[in-house]
Amino acid sequence: MSTDRIWSYARDSGYVEGQDLTGFAVVGSDGTIGRVDRQAAPHGMAHLVVDTGVWLFGRSFLVPVGMVTGIDAPGRRITLGCTGAEVKRAPRFRTDSETRDRSYLTAVGTYYLRLLAAA
């Protein structure tokens, strides 16, 4: 299964090239998940690192940008096409070096593609 499409924003997501999403609230279909701590695109695998604050004891999660279904720039809010529980079950994000590790990013992409296929 190719993970390429999970690493690009959907055309109808509202993303504008070069847009800084740092600090935007991240919302799943079941409520707020956290805030964008940073965004990156190593190896062409664009993703957001989402800080959950106290929701999950300060854990962060890596979310491929292909999961973004909407961006409300004036409201500083990003909507994902999954639930917070599904984000919580994604491959665990531990260190910043993982944001550059192709094998870790591929595992994350495969997980989220399965969510999209099941929807």
Secondary structure, DSSP 4 states (H G I P E B T S, - for coil): ---GGGGS--GGG---TT---TT-EEEETTEEEEEEEEEE-GGG--EEEEE-TTTTTT-EEEEEGGGEEEEETTTTEEEESS-HHHHHTSSPP--GGGGG-HHHHHHHHHHHHHHHHH-
